[in-house]
Amino acid sequence: MSAAVMDDLVGRHALVLADVERGRVASAAGEVRVLIGLANRAGLRELVPRLRLTMAWIELDRGRLAACARQLARARTSSCAVDLAKCDCLGGLLRCASGAHSAAVDELDLAIPVLRRVGERRWLANALVGRGTALGYLHRLTAADSDFETAGRLYGSLGERVRSAACVHNRGFVA
């Protein structure tokens, strides 16, 4: 398949991610479904798991935990180590959202070193917030506070002041 088709789909995926960040998850979900179909028809099998990972994130954001789990299972077919670390991150966040805090910590513990090593700072911050939340519910408060502090610094370095402030709020939760 041509590089132009791949470039088009990757560019459209970037626009979907921007829509997710702006809270436009319904329209983003529709576009991701279209992109998955296009990538499949174009034979771009390496792109499909990444698109499914985005769909899993959207489903988690919508509170559709079973749909998130289904998309996440399909995203785990990726052969890319970074994508798989993102799957572990999202899987940990899913477990945290479903109240399986110990399992969330275990899965996020797998993702965090990989995300740190490859420099995925936003995903790393998300993983730290999830682990901090799970640790808080497990009454491991010092570790939770450390995760929130580190995540807040990461978000701050990315210019994400609202998310950084949320980490300060979360530190109050564990205090």
CORZI-V117043 format. One line per field, one symbol per residue. ss: DSSP state (@ for helix, = for strand, . for the rest). burial: # if it has 9 or more other ideal C-beta (glycine too) atoms within 8 Angstrom, else .. A space follows every 10 residues. Layout:
# CORZI-V117043
ss=???
burial=???
This chain:
# CORZI-V117043
ss=..@@@@@@@@ @@@@@@@@@@ @...@@@@@@ @@@@@@@@@@ @...@@@@@@ @@@@@@@@@@ @...@@@@@@ @@@@@..... @@@@@@@@@@ @@@@@@@... @@@@@@@@@@ @@@@@@@@.. @@@@@@@@@@ @@@@@@@... @@@@@@@@@@ @@@@@@@... @@@@@@@@@@ @@@@.
burial=....##..## .##.###.## ....#..##. ###.##.### .#.#.##### ########## .#..#.###. ##.###.#.# .######### #######... #.######.# ##.##..#.# ########## ######.#.. #.######## ######.#.# ..######.# #..#.
